[in-house]
Amino acid sequence: MDFAYKFPVVRGIQAGREYFIAMVPLKMISKLFPNEDEYVLPEYRAQRKLNESRIPVISRYITDNRDSYVFSALAASIDGEFAFHESSDGMGTGILEVSMDARFLINDGQHRKAAILDALNEDESLGKETISVVFYEDQGLSRSQQIFTDLNKHAVKTSNSISELYDSRDELAVINRNVIMQVPFLNEYTDKEKDILGKYSSNLFTLNTFYIANKKIVGSSDISETAEQFLVSFWTCVSKNIVQWNELVKKEISKVDLRENYIVTQGVVVQALGQIGAYFYHNPNFDMKKYLSRLQVINWKRSVSQWKLRVIRSDGKIITSNKAILLTAIQIKKEIGLKLSEDEKQKEEQFLNSINI
């Protein structure tokens, strides 16, 4: 038997079957895994169809983080003859020899593979680096499809909140974390892991909610110490002037009551406050503290008329659309005495006409 490939590997056992883990140079990826099944019908493939739009995103991740990128292993099946030659130490290490006629079929990691090839076109020095590949013996299309299903079926996407909590490359994520920690009320009641809170959660907000709101305020390009200082000042002022938030701190209202009877913990309202913050951020001559002190007189109860169909549907549920965020921000601006833009005047007029029909 002729052999073309020799991989130093570690042998393992899962479900009574052998598998092997090798460190493969990135420059070998294109030779091992040619693009053969892109246009094959899905029932005859062992992978989902490649999503071309994902490739440049992953590729940029590699090249933009040349000194810190990380990738998990590729999983592949060997369709052909191979032999494992264990080293003398008997510890499961050795050389995996694979026939030159064998095919390597990716079971998991096709987008990583494609992105690596794309990144290699930009930076050839990547070719000397390695990625771990887990090799299984190919046992037919049905088994390969099952491997793909098993590897992906139980995968759980991380929440946006925990991604932003751990992300040190995203400058806005870093600032967002810093802001939350510096505003006592927000730090006390912001969940830093979940994106969706239960009815009886001990928290009122999610980290991701403030990330989105702060992006509305300072954008994604103007990330600076000045921006962080503004955000701390803004949210500190907001937290001091929303009556129900302070009643909660004083234990004059419960979290359940706050959630069920008021709108001021809802994501749509936090986003609307973000738009108010953007106004002050871009108009620094306005006395922000004076205007935000008027938040104290706003009636945030779900039942009051100004929120009906603006942020509360006719069935009493919260509207979460971008339109609802804008209309809520408009109402807040009106109540604290800020002038509406021409576009906001038009949107408000359209809204009022629609509910009076």
C-alpha positions in Angstrom: 0.0 0.0 0.0 1.4 3.4 -1.0 1.2 6.2 1.5 1.3 9.9 0.8 0.6 11.5 4.2 2.3 10.9 7.5 0.8 12.7 10.6 2.2 12.6 14.1 -1.0 11.9 16.0 -2.6 11.0 19.4 -5.0 8.1 19.2 -8.2 8.1 21.2 -11.3 6.0 21.6 -14.9 7.2 21.5 -18.0 4.9 21.4 -15.5 2.0 20.8 -14.1 3.6 17.7 -10.6 4.9 17.1 -10.0 8.5 16.2 -6.8 10.5 15.8 -5.7 14.1 16.5 -3.1 15.7 14.3 -1.5 19.1 14.1 -1.7 20.1 10.4 0.2 23.0 8.8 -2.3 25.5 7.4 -0.5 25.4 4.0 -1.6 21.7 3.7 -5.3 22.5 4.2 -6.1 23.1 0.5 -4.4 19.8 -0.5 -6.2 17.8 2.1 -9.6 19.3 1.7 -10.4 20.3 -1.9 -13.8 21.8 -2.7 -15.6 18.9 -4.2 -19.2 18.9 -3.0 -20.3 22.5 -3.1 -22.9 21.9 -5.7 -24.0 18.4 -4.7 -27.6 18.1 -3.5 -27.8 18.4 0.3 -28.9 14.8 0.8 -25.7 13.7 -0.8 -23.4 16.0 1.2 -22.0 15.5 4.7 -22.0 19.2 5.4 -24.3 22.3 5.0 -23.7 24.5 2.0 -20.9 27.0 2.4 -22.1 30.5 3.3 -19.8 32.6 1.3 -20.6 35.8 3.3 -19.1 34.3 6.4 -15.7 33.7 4.9 -14.3 37.2 4.7 -15.5 37.9 8.2 -13.6 34.9 9.6 -10.6 35.6 7.4 -10.4 39.2 8.7 -10.5 37.9 12.2 -7.4 35.9 11.5 -5.4 38.6 9.7 -6.6 41.4 12.1 -5.6 39.4 15.1 -2.4 37.8 13.8 -0.9 37.5 17.2 -3.9 36.3 19.1 -6.4 34.5 16.9 -7.6 31.0 18.0 -9.4 28.2 16.2 -11.0 25.0 17.4 -10.3 21.7 15.6 -11.5 20.7 12.2 -13.2 17.3 12.1 -12.7 15.0 9.1 -13.3 11.5 7.9 -10.7 9.4 6.1 -12.2 7.7 3.1 -9.5 5.2 2.2 -6.8 3.1 3.6 -4.8 4.2 6.6 -2.6 2.7 9.3 -1.6 3.8 12.8 1.9 3.0 14.0 2.2 3.5 17.7 5.4 4.8 19.3 7.3 2.6 21.6 6.1 4.4 24.7 2.7 2.8 24.3 1.0 6.1 25.3 -1.3 6.4 22.3 1.0 8.6 20.3 2.5 7.6 16.9 2.3 8.1 13.2 -0.8 7.9 11.1 -0.1 6.9 7.5 -2.8 7.6 5.0 -3.0 6.2 1.5 -2.4 8.6 -1.4 -5.7 7.5 -2.8 -7.7 8.4 0.3 -10.1 11.3 0.5 -10.4 13.6 3.5 -14.0 14.7 4.1 -14.7 17.6 6.4 -17.4 16.8 9.0 -17.2 20.1 10.8 -15.3 23.3 10.1 -15.8 24.1 6.4 -16.1 27.8 7.0 -12.9 27.8 9.1 -11.2 26.0 6.3 -12.3 28.4 3.7 -11.4 31.4 5.8 -7.9 30.0 6.4 -7.4 29.6 2.7 -8.6 33.1 2.1 -6.3 34.5 4.9 -3.3 32.5 3.4 -3.7 34.5 0.2 -3.2 37.7 2.1 -0.5 36.4 4.5 1.6 33.4 3.3 3.5 33.3 6.7 0.3 31.7 8.1 1.2 28.5 6.2 3.7 27.5 8.9 1.1 27.6 11.6 -1.1 24.7 12.5 -4.6 23.7 13.3 -5.7 20.6 15.0 -7.7 18.1 13.0 -9.6 15.2 14.4 -9.6 12.3 12.0 -12.3 9.6 12.0 -12.5 6.5 9.8 -15.1 7.1 7.1 -18.0 4.7 7.3 -20.1 6.1 4.5 -22.3 9.1 3.8 -24.9 8.3 6.4 -22.2 8.1 9.2 -20.5 11.4 8.0 -23.9 13.2 8.1 -24.5 11.8 11.5 -21.1 13.1 12.7 -21.9 16.5 11.4 -25.3 16.5 13.1 -23.9 15.2 16.4 -21.1 17.9 16.4 -23.6 20.7 15.8 -26.9 19.6 17.2 -26.1 20.4 20.8 -23.9 23.5 20.2 -25.3 26.5 22.0 -24.6 30.0 20.7 -23.1 32.2 23.4 -25.3 35.1 24.4 -24.4 38.6 23.1 -24.1 39.7 26.7 -21.4 37.2 27.7 -19.6 37.7 24.4 -19.5 41.4 25.2 -18.4 40.7 28.7 -15.4 38.7 27.6 -14.5 40.6 24.4 -11.3 42.7 24.8 -11.0 43.5 21.1 -14.3 45.4 20.8 -13.5 48.8 22.3 -17.2 49.6 22.7 -17.7 46.3 24.6 -14.8 47.3 26.9 -16.3 50.7 27.5 -19.7 49.3 28.0 -18.5 47.0 30.8 -16.6 49.9 32.4 -19.7 52.2 32.3 -21.9 49.5 33.9 -19.4 48.9 36.7 -19.2 52.7 37.4 -22.9 53.3 37.7 -24.0 51.6 40.9 -27.7 51.0 40.0 -26.8 49.5 36.6 -24.1 47.4 38.1 -26.5 46.0 40.7 -29.3 45.1 38.3 -27.6 44.2 35.0 -27.2 40.6 34.0 -23.8 40.1 32.4 -24.5 36.7 30.9 -28.1 36.4 29.6 -29.8 38.3 26.8 -33.3 37.3 27.9 -34.4 37.7 31.6 -37.1 35.6 33.3 -40.1 37.2 35.0 -38.5 36.6 38.4 -34.9 37.4 37.6 -33.0 39.2 40.2 -31.8 41.5 37.4 -33.6 44.2 35.4 -31.4 44.7 32.4 -28.9 42.8 30.2 -25.4 43.9 29.3 -26.3 43.6 25.6 -29.2 46.1 26.1 -26.7 48.8 27.2 -24.2 47.8 24.6 -26.8 48.6 21.9 -27.9 51.8 23.7 -24.4 53.0 24.1 -23.7 52.3 20.4 -26.6 54.6 19.6 -24.9 57.3 21.8 -21.3 57.2 20.8 -21.3 55.1 17.6 -18.8 52.4 16.9 -15.9 54.6 15.6 -15.7 57.3 18.2 -14.4 55.2 21.1 -12.4 57.2 23.5 -11.9 58.0 27.2 -14.1 61.1 26.7 -16.9 58.9 25.3 -16.6 56.6 28.4 -16.7 59.6 30.7 -19.8 61.0 29.0 -21.6 57.6 29.2 -20.9 57.3 32.9 -22.2 60.8 33.5 -25.3 60.2 31.3 -26.4 56.9 32.9 -25.6 58.2 36.4 -27.9 61.1 35.8 -30.6 58.9 34.3 -30.4 56.5 37.2 -30.7 59.3 39.7 -33.8 60.8 38.0 -36.0 57.8 37.3 -38.3 57.6 40.3 -39.1 53.9 40.2 -35.4 52.9 40.0 -34.8 54.8 43.2 -37.9 53.4 44.8 -36.5 50.0 44.2 -33.3 50.8 45.9 -35.3 52.1 48.9 -37.4 48.9 48.8 -40.5 51.0 48.2 -41.4 48.9 45.2 -40.6 45.3 44.2 -38.9 44.2 41.0 -42.0 42.2 40.0 -44.2 45.3 40.4 -41.6 47.4 38.5 -41.6 45.0 35.6 -45.3 44.4 35.4 -46.7 47.9 35.9 -44.0 50.2 34.4 -42.1 50.3 31.2 -38.9 51.8 32.5 -37.0 48.5 32.7 -37.9 47.5 29.1 -35.1 47.3 26.5 -37.1 49.5 24.1 -37.0 52.3 26.8 -33.3 51.8 27.4 -32.7 52.1 23.7 -34.9 55.2 23.6 -32.9 56.7 26.4 -29.8 55.9 24.3 -31.2 58.1 21.6 -31.7 60.9 24.2 -28.1 60.3 25.2 -27.0 60.7 21.6 -28.7 64.1 21.4 -26.7 65.4 24.4 -23.5 63.7 23.2 -23.7 65.6 19.9 -25.0 68.8 21.5 -22.6 69.3 24.5 -23.8 72.9 25.0 -27.1 71.7 26.4 -27.4 71.4 30.2 -27.8 67.6 30.3 -28.4 67.4 34.0 -31.1 70.1 33.9 -33.1 68.3 31.2 -32.6 64.8 32.6 -33.8 66.0 36.0 -37.2 66.2 34.3 -37.3 62.4 33.9 -38.7 62.5 37.5 -42.0 63.9 36.3 -42.6 61.3 33.5 -45.3 58.8 34.2 -43.7 55.5 33.2 -46.8 53.4 34.0 -47.9 51.0 31.3 -51.5 52.1 31.6 -51.0 55.8 30.8 -52.3 57.0 27.4 -49.0 58.4 26.0 -47.5 54.9 25.8 -50.4 53.2 24.2 -49.5 52.0 20.7 -46.3 53.9 21.0 -44.6 51.2 23.1 -47.6 49.2 24.4 -49.7 47.2 22.0 -53.5 47.1 22.4 -53.1 43.7 24.2 -50.8 45.2 26.8 -47.6 43.7 25.4 -44.4 45.6 24.8 -43.6 46.7 21.2 -39.9 46.2 20.5 -39.5 47.6 17.0 -37.1 50.4 15.9 -40.2 52.5 15.3 -41.3 52.0 18.9 -37.8 53.0 20.1 -38.0 56.2 18.0 -41.5 57.1 19.1 -40.6 56.5 22.8 -37.5 58.7 22.4 -39.7 61.4 20.8 -42.2 61.2 23.8 -39.3 61.5 26.3 -37.9 64.5 24.4 -41.3 66.2 24.5 -41.7 65.6 28.2 -38.3 66.8 29.2 -38.4 69.9 26.9 -36.0 69.0 24.1 -36.8 70.3 20.6 -37.7 67.6 18.0 -35.9 67.4 14.7 -37.9 67.9 11.5 -37.8 64.2 10.9 -39.0 63.5 14.4 -41.8 66.0 14.0 -42.9 64.2 10.8 -42.8 60.7 12.5 -44.7 62.0 15.5 -47.4 63.6 13.3 -47.7 60.4 11.3 -48.1 58.4 14.5 -50.7 60.7 16.0 -52.7 60.7 12.8 -52.6 56.9 12.6 -54.0 56.4 16.1 -56.7 59.1 15.6 -58.1 57.4 12.5 
